Amino acid sequence: MAAAQPLDALGPTERWRRRLRVLLAAFFVGMGLLHFVLPAPFEAIMPPWLPYPHELVLLSGAFELGLGLAVLPARTRPWAGVGLVLLLLAVFPANVHMALHEVPADAPPPRWLVWARLPLQAVFIAWAWWCTRPDAAHPAGRGAG
């Protein structure tokens, strides 16, 4: 497997893609860990029609953590991108539930932020997809660090 190219050897688009990929991984790893450390706020936004809210929060946290880590190696990156898009679609009902209902929490976000989060979900999906596609310099994704 070829070594990853240094940032200065890449074009501007690939440099941004690599930086945003690391940020994407850190974001999902961090959010995944929060599901285990502080599950209550995530449980509070679960729609009531979903069974086993605690277990679903832990499951989604495990997927966020695992997929966030899988973004980094070139070999697993394309699959991680697909997984993150599916995960973001799967958690969207909880975001809608949070926007439509006053969700009790110790420190809820401002209402405007709860509503802004809905269209931002599309931005997160686009971010995950773009950052996990093969680099132009490495169409097969190998060695793209």
C-alpha positions as MATLAB code, in Angstrom:
seq = 'MAAAQPLDALGPTERWRRRLRVLLAAFFVGMGLLHFVLPAPFEAIMPPWLPYPHELVLLSGAFELGLGLAVLPARTRPWAGVGLVLLLLAVFPANVHMALHEVPADAPPPRWLVWARLPLQAVFIAWAWWCTRPDAAHPAGRGAG';
ca = [
       0.000    0.000    0.000;
       1.395    3.388   -0.967;
       2.071    5.974    1.697;
      -0.276    8.911    2.000;
       0.826   12.012    0.178;
       1.787   14.996    2.325;
      -0.700   17.860    2.295;
       1.604   20.165    0.325;
       1.786   17.579   -2.497;
      -1.996   17.660   -2.973;
      -4.123   20.140   -4.879;
      -6.256   22.606   -2.897;
      -9.441   20.533   -3.189;
      -7.781   17.376   -1.922;
      -6.115   19.309    0.917;
      -9.527   20.560    2.038;
     -11.046   17.120    1.611;
      -8.351   15.590    3.841;
      -8.683   18.275    6.525;
     -12.465   18.052    6.535;
     -12.228   14.260    6.651;
     -10.214   14.429    9.881;
     -12.736   16.908   11.294;
     -15.590   14.617   10.234;
     -13.956   11.659   11.957;
     -13.321   13.662   15.140;
     -16.904   14.940   15.169;
     -18.466   11.494   14.871;
     -16.048    9.848   17.301;
     -16.778   12.608   19.815;
     -20.537   12.387   19.340;
     -20.388    8.616   19.541;
     -18.537    8.781   22.848;
     -21.101   11.267   24.187;
     -23.848    8.688   23.569;
     -22.130    6.469   26.144;
     -21.015    9.148   28.600;
     -24.216   11.257   28.572;
     -27.025    9.149   27.079;
     -29.919   11.026   28.750;
     -30.091   13.995   26.322;
     -30.100   11.605   23.369;
     -32.774    9.441   24.974;
     -34.914   12.543   25.584;
     -35.165   13.330   21.872;
     -36.141    9.808   20.818;
     -39.604    9.668   19.272;
     -41.970    7.797   21.606;
     -42.905    5.312   18.881;
     -39.373    3.886   18.875;
     -38.857    1.065   21.371;
     -35.832    0.691   23.656;
     -34.580    4.299   23.568;
     -31.546    3.623   25.781;
     -30.406    0.707   23.657;
     -30.965    2.664   20.427;
     -28.902    5.556   21.789;
     -26.059    3.174   22.616;
     -26.365    1.493   19.217;
     -26.305    4.798   17.346;
     -23.357    5.900   19.483;
     -21.484    2.716   18.602;
     -22.154    3.314   14.911;
     -21.044    6.954   15.162;
     -17.860    5.933   16.932;
     -17.064    3.053   14.578;
     -17.945    4.877   11.370;
     -16.035    7.965   12.529;
     -12.932    5.846   12.955;
     -13.574    4.042    9.658;
     -13.444    7.377    7.795;
      -9.677    7.593    8.338;
      -8.245    4.475    6.605;
      -8.573    4.618    2.817;
      -9.675    0.986    2.665;
     -12.780    1.503    4.858;
     -13.519    5.123    3.959;
     -16.034    4.576    1.127;
     -18.042    2.148    3.272;
     -17.877    4.564    6.200;
     -19.304    7.285    3.974;
     -22.253    5.123    2.992;
     -22.746    4.151    6.631;
     -22.646    7.757    7.836;
     -25.193    8.852    5.231;
     -27.508    6.019    6.295;
     -26.936    6.824    9.968;
     -27.716   10.504    9.436;
     -30.935    9.531    7.670;
     -31.805    7.090   10.466;
     -31.437    9.677   13.243;
     -33.377   12.364   11.365;
     -36.724   11.389   12.971;
     -35.232   12.173   16.394;
     -34.214   15.616   15.115;
     -37.731   16.224   13.785;
     -39.243   15.020   17.065;
     -36.983   17.407   18.967;
     -38.044   20.323   16.745;
     -41.773   19.593   16.930;
     -41.974   18.902   20.656;
     -40.631   20.624   23.716;
     -38.072   18.033   24.694;
     -37.131   18.219   28.348;
     -33.415   18.294   28.944;
     -31.092   19.862   31.469;
     -29.666   22.338   28.973;
     -31.683   22.251   25.743;
     -30.307   24.114   22.741;
     -32.120   27.300   21.689;
     -35.270   26.691   19.606;
     -33.777   28.369   16.530;
     -30.846   25.938   16.650;
     -33.159   22.936   16.947;
     -34.992   24.056   13.784;
     -31.784   25.004   11.954;
     -30.488   21.503   12.596;
     -33.087   20.007   10.252;
     -31.767   21.490    6.980;
     -28.219   21.189    8.322;
     -28.697   17.426    8.253;
     -28.398   17.678    4.449;
     -25.124   19.573    4.903;
     -23.816   16.801    7.195;
     -24.836   14.185    4.623;
     -23.061   16.073    1.829;
     -19.988   16.534    4.060;
     -19.809   12.837    4.916;
     -20.283   11.819    1.291;
     -17.755   14.269   -0.192;
     -15.053   13.513    2.387;
     -15.296    9.763    1.898;
     -15.113    9.590   -1.876;
     -11.771    8.518   -3.326;
      -9.171   11.263   -3.727;
      -8.562   12.419   -7.280;
      -4.897   11.420   -6.958;
      -5.934    7.931   -5.830;
      -9.121    6.903   -7.651;
      -9.254    3.527   -5.924;
      -8.835    5.226   -2.550;
      -5.548    3.428   -1.851;
      -2.829    5.374   -0.168;
      -5.000    8.455    0.109;
      -4.380    8.806    3.823;
];
